[in-house]
Amino acid sequence: MLAFSTSTWGSAFVAGRFATESFDPVTVAFLRFFFAAIILVPLMYILEKDRPRPSLKDWGLFALLGLTGIAIYNIAFFTAAKYAPIAKSSLFIASNPVLIILLSGLFLKETITGRNIAGLVLALTGAVIIITNGDILAAARHGLEPIDFVLLFAVVCWALYSVLGKVALRKFSSLVCTTWAVVFGTVMLFPFALLETSWTQVAEADWGVWTAILHMSIIVTVVSFLMYYQGIKIIGAAKASLFINLMPVSAVILAVVFLDEPLLWAHLAGALFVLTGVTIGTYTRPLWLNRKNKAARS
């Protein structure tokens, strides 16, 4: 379940490229979460009958989740999916977990260990290699491209969403938090999507575009979400988080296969740094120590 759900997240980059051929990024983001909300709201009412009643402060927190993780992040995500190479954007976004740890330490006073710092340094090194295509000196001379700042903005927004989500999860389940975040984010995206999209565009969009949008709504957002959190219940969040490393791998493979994107040595080198950094920075207990303790108990 964990391997399938996290690999499916990588397919969102390719599906986003197809969808943004007919619609602007804001419209794609709105359509994705509009269809997801139609599924998530009934699911929440069926599966979470004993959920706590949100206070006014809780509604404000849900609105912030919708703003950072659904509205702003996905505008940046689909903008990157349209204009940036998928290998570049997916591998750069893969550095998210260590930034989440850093922000959790700053704002939630969670402990930051030496392993977290080492992971952050490795992941950011990989991100720099990826975003400069391995030519750091040339990037320093000529500056970064505008899409690079969009990618950086997306990473920061998702990290903020994750930290805010930790606060919300102290009272509500993951399904409740995600559902209300999707609802608020969809409402925020609606007026902008209405302004930039005409009914002619909707009518002229082919089946491939709608398939990509429904794939992101149903499989990537709803099914993968349920499977991922079921996996967390079974093996725990620490081990489950390691499967997120499959996301950029699947995104790169799908981009090479379906979009004929080139795979540069800088992508491979950067991916090695990012995945190593994320693994070191988020894995809380060494496997060999678990085996040693298990053997001692036996």
KETIFI-799615 format. One line per 8 residues: their letters; for each residue x, y, z of C-alpha. Coordinates in steps of 0.25 Angstrom, whole numbers, padded with zeros to 4 digits. Example, Ala and Ser with C-alpha at 12.3 -4.5 7.8 and 13.67 -1.06 7.14 Angstrom:
AS = 0049 -0018 0031  0055 -0004 0029
END
This chain:
MLAFSTST = 0000 0000 0000  0011 0010 0004  0019 0007 -0009  0007 0009 -0018  0002 0021 -0011  0015 0029 -0011  0019 0024 -0025  0005 0029 -0030
WGSAFVAG = 0009 0043 -0024  0020 0044 -0034  0010 0041 -0046  0003 0055 -0042  0015 0062 -0048  0012 0055 -0062  -0003 0056 -0061  -0001 0071 -0057
RFATESFD = 0007 0073 -0070  -0004 0067 -0078  -0015 0075 -0071  -0008 0089 -0072  -0008 0087 -0087  -0022 0091 -0088  -0024 0099 -0075  -0016 0109 -0067
PVTVAFLR = -0010 0104 -0054  -0020 0110 -0045  -0032 0104 -0052  -0025 0090 -0052  -0023 0092 -0037  -0037 0095 -0035  -0043 0084 -0043  -0034 0074 -0036
FFFAAIIL = -0039 0077 -0022  -0053 0080 -0026  -0055 0066 -0030  -0047 0061 -0018  -0056 0069 -0009  -0068 0062 -0015  -0062 0049 -0010  -0055 0053 0003
VPLMYILE = -0067 0060 0010  -0077 0048 0009  -0065 0039 0014  -0062 0048 0026  -0077 0048 0030  -0078 0033 0029  -0064 0029 0035  -0063 0040 0045
KDRPRPSL = -0076 0041 0052  -0070 0044 0066  -0061 0055 0061  -0059 0067 0070  -0067 0080 0067  -0058 0090 0062  -0056 0104 0069  -0055 0117 0062
KDWGLFAL = -0040 0116 0064  -0040 0102 0058  -0047 0107 0045  -0037 0118 0044  -0026 0107 0045  -0033 0099 0034  -0034 0111 0025  -0019 0113 0027
LGLTGIAI = -0017 0098 0023  -0025 0101 0011  -0018 0113 0007  -0004 0108 0008  -0005 0093 0005  -0016 0093 -0005  -0018 0107 -0012  -0004 0113 -0012
YNIAFFTA = 0005 0100 -0013  -0003 0094 -0024  -0003 0107 -0032  0012 0107 -0031  0012 0091 -0033  0004 0092 -0046  0012 0104 -0051  0025 0096 -0049
AKYAPIAK = 0018 0084 -0056  0015 0093 -0068  0028 0100 -0069  0039 0092 -0062  0045 0079 -0066  0038 0068 -0057  0052 0062 -0053  0056 0075 -0047
SSLFIASN = 0043 0079 -0040  0040 0065 -0034  0054 0063 -0029  0055 0077 -0023  0041 0076 -0016  0046 0063 -0010  0055 0071 -0001  0042 0075 0007
PVLIILLS = 0043 0065 0019  0056 0071 0025  0051 0085 0023  0038 0081 0031  0047 0076 0042  0054 0089 0043  0041 0097 0043  0035 0088 0053
GLFLKETI = 0047 0091 0062  0046 0106 0060  0031 0107 0062  0027 0095 0070  0039 0094 0078  0042 0079 0074  0056 0074 0076  0065 0076 0065
TGRNIAGL = 0076 0065 0065  0090 0065 0058  0084 0055 0049  0073 0064 0045  0084 0075 0042  0092 0065 0034  0080 0061 0026  0076 0075 0023
VLALTGAV = 0090 0079 0018  0091 0067 0009  0077 0069 0003  0079 0084 0001  0092 0081 -0006  0084 0071 -0015  0074 0082 -0018  0084 0092 -0022
IIITNGDI = 0091 0082 -0031  0077 0079 -0038  0072 0093 -0039  0085 0098 -0045  0087 0086 -0054  0100 0083 -0048  0106 0096 -0052  0106 0104 -0039
LAAARHGL = 0116 0115 -0043  0108 0118 -0056  0096 0119 -0048  0103 0129 -0038  0107 0137 -0050  0094 0138 -0057  0084 0136 -0046  0073 0126 -0044
EPIDFVLL = 0061 0125 -0054  0048 0130 -0050  0042 0115 -0049  0053 0112 -0039  0047 0122 -0029  0033 0116 -0032  0039 0102 -0028  0045 0108 -0015
FAVVCWAL = 0032 0115 -0012  0025 0102 -0014  0034 0095 -0004  0033 0105 0006  0017 0105 0005  0017 0090 0007  0026 0090 0019  0017 0101 0025
YSVLGKVA = 0005 0093 0022  0011 0080 0029  0015 0088 0041  0001 0094 0042  -0005 0080 0040  0003 0075 0052  -0004 0085 0060  -0018 0081 0055
LRKFSSLV = -0015 0066 0057  -0014 0068 0072  -0029 0069 0072  -0034 0064 0058  -0032 0051 0050  -0024 0052 0037  -0036 0050 0029  -0044 0062 0036
CTTWAVVF = -0032 0071 0034  -0030 0067 0019  -0044 0068 0016  -0046 0082 0022  -0033 0087 0016  -0038 0082 0002  -0051 0089 0004  -0045 0102 0008
GTVMLFPF = -0034 0102 -0003  -0045 0099 -0013  -0053 0110 -0009  -0041 0120 -0010  -0037 0115 -0024  -0051 0116 -0029  -0052 0131 -0033  -0038 0131 -0039
ALLETSWT = -0042 0118 -0048  -0055 0125 -0052  -0047 0137 -0056  -0037 0130 -0065  -0045 0119 -0071  -0056 0120 -0081  -0067 0110 -0084  -0060 0108 -0098
QVAEADWG = -0048 0103 -0091  -0056 0093 -0083  -0063 0088 -0095  -0051 0087 -0104  -0043 0079 -0094  -0041 0065 -0099  -0042 0052 -0091  -0028 0051 -0088
VWTAILHM = -0028 0064 -0080  -0040 0060 -0072  -0034 0046 -0069  -0022 0053 -0064  -0030 0062 -0055  -0039 0051 -0050  -0026 0042 -0047  -0021 0053 -0039
SIIVTVVS = -0034 0055 -0031  -0038 0041 -0029  -0025 0032 -0029  -0014 0043 -0025  -0022 0051 -0015  -0033 0041 -0009  -0029 0026 -0011  -0014 0029 -0008
FLMYYQGI = -0017 0037 0004  -0025 0026 0010  -0015 0016 0007  -0003 0024 0012  -0010 0027 0026  -0014 0012 0027  0000 0008 0025  0004 0018 0036
KIIGAAKA = -0005 0011 0045  0001 -0002 0042  0016 0001 0042  0017 0015 0048  0020 0029 0043  0035 0028 0043  0036 0016 0034  0025 0020 0026
SLFINLMP = 0032 0033 0023  0043 0026 0016  0034 0022 0005  0032 0036 0001  0046 0035 -0006  0039 0026 -0017  0031 0039 -0021  0042 0046 -0029
VSAVILAV = 0047 0033 -0034  0034 0029 -0040  0032 0044 -0045  0045 0043 -0053  0043 0029 -0059  0029 0033 -0064  0034 0046 -0069  0045 0039 -0077
VFLDEPLL = 0036 0028 -0082  0023 0037 -0086  0029 0051 -0088  0043 0047 -0094  0049 0056 -0084  0065 0055 -0083  0071 0050 -0070  0083 0058 -0067
WAHLAGAL = 0095 0054 -0059  0092 0065 -0050  0078 0059 -0047  0084 0046 -0043  0095 0053 -0034  0085 0062 -0028  0075 0050 -0026  0086 0043 -0018
FVLTGVTI = 0088 0054 -0009  0073 0057 -0007  0069 0043 -0004  0081 0040 0005  0078 0053 0013  0064 0051 0014  0066 0036 0019  0077 0041 0029
GTYTRPLW = 0069 0053 0034  0055 0046 0036  0059 0032 0040  0058 0032 0055  0064 0018 0059  0074 0010 0052  0070 -0003 0046  0082 -0011 0052
LNRKNKAA = 0078 -0005 0066  0064 -0011 0065  0070 -0024 0061  0080 -0024 0073  0069 -0021 0083  0060 -0031 0077  0071 -0042 0078  0073 -0037 0092
RS = 0059 -0039 0096  0059 -0053 0090
END
